[in-house]
């Protein structure tokens, strides 16, 4: 990685730090899923709704992120999102029933939507260097957050299943203070967006194709997160935390250090399709050997290697294909992928209850394979949007500084 990517304004580092904490929320509950089910007398499919409510609300809320940001400015939107996460994470930790936690996780998802969608566009706008460097910085924060979430969840979960929720609330308070202090005021700029803008953006075939691929990918991604702990029955909270820490660490490393090289060598679309295929294969192998805890733990960790590459390439492609404002493109894409993928954890664990431990991973493998088919069918359209539109020429040149020609 070139040293220039590290020379960023303090505001960028403040938002990136907050991103790390925000993304902890994705894997934070993994190590404590079984403990919550045991302590609150809940079934696996019920605790899977901790993911489903979080993602469904986050996906729908993505539609309003641009509307809010264009009216009150990026900084106030970021702070509002952080405040909501602080409040709802704390309330989840204080809850006495799985239903209450599910509801408060939904509120947490609203805060995450306001924060994450605005954070990406803020980092892209404020960072020095190329578009690709800014996206890699964002993906590095994502990877660190995803990697550290299960580990912190395991450490605090060893004390109490409530600990991870309270821990996020405290860390987000620090992130809120850092963002308030270091990020300059960002008054509303440009035109005010409407709720209809993300839907209009999805009329662009390349953006729609990537969003549909991401739905299938997220079905597999969150199936892995939800079903993984229940396929490791003899492992304790901390052991599950270490398994998913290894997964997240590989995701972080490959998103920053491996994805650019593969993209430069093979191109964005071929690399993305190949990695999706490898992820689908990994899920199929997990399904085949689901009764071997060693195989399951190994397969979970190995999945991180391809997920990091997919995350980086899909995010950069979305930022490049749609001839609309980046916050609008991000909102449209995130709405489809999160709301579509929200059903994954619940369906997967219902299948586990009815069909056995193998079924969730077969479900994930089929979903990701469907994504590969959609990506193959839409490859020409996405390629033309990335490289054929004059309006995106300056963006392509900026990205080429780091990752080279992605043709």
Secondary structure, 3 states (H helix, E strand, C coil): CCHHHHCCCHHHHHHHHHHHHHHHHHHCCHHHHHHHHHHCCCCHHHHHHHHHHHHHHHHHHHHHHHHHHHHHCHHHHHHHHHHHHHHHHHHHHCCCCHHHHHHHHHHHHHHHHHHHHHHHHHHHHHCCCCHHHHHHHHHHHHHHHHHHHHHHHHHHHCCCCCHHHHHHHHHHHHHHHHHHHHCCCCCCCCCCCCHHHHHHHCCCHHHHHHHHHHHHHHHHHHHHHHHHHHHCCCCCHHHHHHHHHHHHHHHHHHHHHHHHHHHHHHCHHHHHHHHHHHHHHHHHHHHHCCCCHHHHHHHHHHHHHHHHHHHHHHHHHHHHHCCCCHHHHHHHHHHHHHHHHCHHHHHHHHHHHHHCCCHHHHHHHHHHHHHHHHHHHHHHHHHHHHHCCHHHHHHHHHHHHHHCCCC
